[in-house]
């Protein structure tokens, strides 16, 4: 039997907090379980990747995976793309940014497929030299509702898929659909070699991107891994995963 694909998942960070009830003063790395289950449902094995150190370098971690998946989570720090956070709560996580950018650049240099989700789209864009909108509601007049804390993944809106794009092929020729939405930041200037594959028709916010060079690198702003059967009105989750895993299998 063929060995299952091994997919590295970039970690979310709980930084050292002396007031936390467990692991006082220690940094915790974690994976959101829906992401792992989404991969395992296709027979792939998820591996959460720690930060590299003097003993194990980024390349050592990447040498043992077939693909890299970037999780959602905290904001990308404006400092990472050369700006100053206009509000303290938008300072993001520069340490996580540096960790993930090293993974992205290392993976792309090794032709390891990369797929990003939510923050993962923003991080991929910044890793390739792009910038972000710090807050949609404040910076984009007439913007739609892209985040609602109480409804969380039930918050949804329409999406327009670019004609002739790879994303349109993935969704069997669909030119529009609906997606969940849980973010307050978004792509502003696209990074080098990236194209927009989907937008929100209400405010033209970029909802999917893809690298046009030889490496496989793509991302979506929504959370396909959160979609359960009750979200049947949304674009299906599995075609995105399966396209990414097919690229991982081909690279292997």
C-alpha positions in Angstrom: 0.0 0.0 0.0 1.1 3.6 -0.7 2.3 5.5 2.3 -0.1 8.2 3.4 0.8 11.8 2.6 2.4 13.7 5.4 1.2 17.3 5.7 3.0 19.7 7.9 0.7 22.2 9.6 2.1 25.5 10.9 1.4 26.0 14.6 -0.7 28.6 16.3 1.0 30.2 19.3 0.0 30.8 22.9 2.9 32.9 24.0 4.3 32.6 27.5 1.8 33.9 30.1 2.6 33.8 33.8 -1.1 34.3 34.6 -2.3 31.2 32.6 -3.7 28.4 34.7 -1.7 25.7 32.9 1.9 25.6 31.7 2.6 28.9 33.6 5.0 31.1 31.7 5.5 28.6 28.9 4.9 29.0 25.1 2.3 26.6 23.8 2.0 25.6 20.1 -1.4 24.1 19.0 -3.4 22.9 16.1 -7.2 23.5 15.6 -8.8 20.0 15.5 -11.1 20.6 12.6 -8.0 21.1 10.4 -6.5 17.8 11.4 -9.8 15.9 10.8 -10.3 17.5 7.4 -6.9 16.2 6.3 -7.4 12.8 7.9 -10.7 12.3 6.2 -8.7 12.2 2.9 -6.2 9.7 4.4 -3.5 12.3 4.9 -1.5 12.5 8.2 -1.2 15.9 9.8 2.0 16.9 11.6 2.2 20.1 13.5 5.6 21.7 12.9 7.5 23.4 15.8 9.8 26.3 15.5 13.3 25.4 14.3 16.2 25.9 16.6 20.0 25.4 16.7 19.6 21.6 16.5 16.8 21.2 13.9 16.6 23.8 11.1 13.6 24.7 8.9 14.9 22.5 6.1 15.1 19.5 8.5 11.4 19.9 9.3 10.4 20.4 5.6 12.4 17.3 4.5 9.9 15.1 6.1 6.6 16.5 4.7 4.8 16.3 1.4 2.9 19.6 1.8 2.6 22.6 4.0 -0.8 23.9 5.3 -1.0 27.3 7.0 -3.7 27.6 9.7 -5.8 30.6 10.6 -5.5 32.5 13.9 -3.9 35.7 15.1 -3.4 38.7 12.9 -0.3 39.1 10.8 1.7 41.9 12.4 1.7 45.2 10.3 5.4 45.4 11.2 6.0 42.3 9.1 4.9 44.2 6.0 6.5 47.5 6.9 3.6 49.3 8.6 2.8 50.4 12.2 -0.3 49.0 13.9 -2.8 51.8 14.2 -4.4 50.1 17.3 -2.7 47.9 19.9 -5.1 45.1 19.2 -3.9 44.9 15.6 -0.3 44.4 16.5 -0.6 40.7 15.5 2.1 38.1 16.1 5.4 38.9 14.6 7.1 35.9 16.0 4.6 33.6 14.4 5.0 35.6 11.1 8.7 35.0 11.0 8.3 31.3 11.8 5.7 30.8 9.1 7.4 32.9 6.4 10.5 30.8 6.9 8.4 27.7 6.3 6.7 29.1 3.3 9.9 30.2 1.6 11.6 27.0 2.4 8.7 24.9 1.1 8.4 26.9 -2.1 12.2 26.6 -2.7 11.9 22.8 -2.3 8.7 22.6 -4.6 6.6 21.5 -1.6 3.0 22.5 -2.2 1.7 25.2 0.2 -2.0 25.9 1.0 -3.2 28.7 3.3 -6.4 29.3 5.1 -7.7 32.7 6.4 -4.6 34.1 8.2 -2.7 31.6 5.9 -3.8 33.6 2.9 -2.6 36.9 4.5 0.7 35.3 5.5 1.4 33.8 2.1 0.7 37.3 0.5 3.1 39.0 3.0 5.7 36.3 2.6 5.8 37.2 -1.1 6.1 40.9 -0.5 2.4 41.9 -0.4 0.6 44.1 2.2 -2.7 43.9 4.1 -5.6 46.1 5.1 -5.3 46.4 8.8 -9.1 46.6 9.4 -11.8 46.1 6.8 -14.5 48.1 8.6 -12.3 51.1 9.1 -10.3 51.1 5.9 -12.8 50.0 3.2 -15.9 52.2 2.8 -19.1 50.3 2.3 -17.5 46.9 3.1 -19.6 43.9 3.9 -19.8 41.9 7.1 -16.6 39.8 7.1 -16.6 38.9 10.7 -19.3 38.5 13.4 -18.1 37.1 16.7 -21.4 35.6 17.8 -22.2 33.8 14.6 -18.6 33.0 13.9 -18.4 30.4 11.0 -22.1 30.8 10.3 -21.3 34.3 9.1 -21.3 34.0 5.3 -21.4 36.0 2.1 -21.2 35.6 -1.7 -18.0 35.1 -3.6 -17.2 35.7 -7.3 -14.7 33.2 -8.9 -12.4 34.5 -11.6 -13.1 33.2 -15.1 -10.5 30.7 -16.3 -8.8 30.4 -12.9 -7.6 27.2 -11.4 -10.1 27.8 -8.6 -12.9 27.7 -11.1 -11.6 24.4 -12.4 -11.5 23.1 -8.8 -15.2 24.0 -8.4 -16.2 22.4 -11.7 -16.7 25.6 -13.6 -18.6 27.6 -10.9 -18.4 31.3 -11.3 -19.9 32.2 -7.9 -20.9 30.7 -4.6 -21.1 31.4 -0.9 -18.3 31.1 1.8 -18.0 31.5 5.5 -16.1 34.6 6.7 -14.2 35.1 10.0 -11.6 37.9 9.4 -11.1 41.6 9.9 -7.9 42.0 7.8 -7.4 41.2 4.1 -5.0 41.4 1.2 -4.3 45.0 0.1 -1.4 44.8 -2.4 -0.7 41.4 -3.9 2.6 39.8 -3.4 5.0 39.0 -6.2 3.7 36.3 -8.6 0.3 36.1 -7.0 -3.1 36.6 -8.7 -6.6 37.0 -7.2 -8.8 34.0 -8.0 -11.9 35.1 -6.1 -13.4 38.3 -4.7 -16.3 39.4 -2.5 -18.6 41.1 -5.0 -19.9 43.5 -2.4 -16.6 45.2 -1.7 -14.0 43.6 -4.1 -12.0 42.1 -1.1 -9.7 39.3 -2.3 -11.0 35.9 -1.1 -8.5 33.5 -2.9 -5.0 33.8 -4.3 -2.6 31.6 -6.3 1.1 31.8 -7.2 1.6 31.8 -10.9 5.2 30.5 -10.9 6.4 26.9 -10.9 5.7 26.2 -7.2 2.2 25.2 -6.0 1.1 27.9 -3.5 -2.5 28.9 -3.0 -4.8 30.2 -0.3 -8.4 31.1 0.5 -9.7 33.6 3.0 -12.5 31.4 4.2 -12.4 28.3 6.5 -13.3 25.1 4.5 -12.3 22.9 7.4 -15.1 24.4 9.5 -17.9 23.5 7.1 -20.2 20.7 8.4 -23.2 19.2 6.7 -25.3 22.0 8.0 -23.3 24.4 5.7 -24.6 22.8 2.5 -25.2 26.2 1.0 -21.5 27.0 0.9 -18.9 26.0 -1.7 -17.8 22.4 -0.9 -14.8 22.1 1.2 -13.2 18.9 -0.1 -12.3 20.0 -3.6 -9.8 22.5 -2.3 -8.2 19.9 0.0 -8.2 17.2 -2.7 -6.5 19.5 -5.3 -3.8 20.4 -2.8 -3.2 16.8 -1.8 -3.1 15.8 -5.5 -0.2 18.3 -5.9 1.5 16.8 -2.8 1.2 13.3 -4.2 2.5 14.4 -7.6 5.5 16.2 -6.0 6.3 13.0 -4.0 
